[in-house]
Amino acid sequence: MATIRELHIDCDGFVLHGLQAGTEDGATVILLHGMKFQAETWRELGTLEALADIGLSVLAVDMPGFGGSPACDIQPVDVLERLYARLKLKQATLVGPSMGGRIALEFAIRHPEQITGLVLVGAVGVEENQSGLGAITAPTLIVWGGEDQVSPLANSDILLAGIRNARLEVYPEAPHPCYLAQPDRWHASLRTFFTTLPQ
């Protein structure tokens, strides 16, 4: 069973609360969260443990104003930039559902060289970022609930068409937070994705 450690990361002007699991020498994965969720969601769901068990270094963060992270005026993409700098990360894979998907998407467009992989789950903000999708070069897994009422399934088609190295999985009958509705399938999707990423 993976050990999960609580962190408070000083990021030059604000502090991020996070949960960390896995081996320090494993490839880094950063788990973001949706508007109604937080880092703790990933512990409760078992995602931190599932990724740690396949040798990854996993960090689930609370964005400012969520969970254990105090609010601040810094834009979410800039928050990620400072987190990378504080942790001296050259590259990481970002996992982002809904609001977290928008943050991951915008970061990947701005800093494609710092992304080893991208997992977008029912991401919002797709149409606004459509023109930048061609900048993303990392392998990308797009996951959508077939009954998503928040971010239309058509958004997954935009991502699939715009990102050159992407594949799509639709979870039939699943709502917007499809990973919560079908956790076993979600973890199987992640394991397949991460075991096929270039090392």
Beta strands, then each sheet from edge to edge (+ up, - down):
strand 1: 4-10
strand 2: 15-22
strand 3: 28-31
strand 4: 57-61
strand 5: 92-97
strand 6: 115-121
strand 7: 140-145
strand 8: 166-171
sheet 1: 1+ 2- 4+ 3+ 5+ 6+ 7+ 8+
end
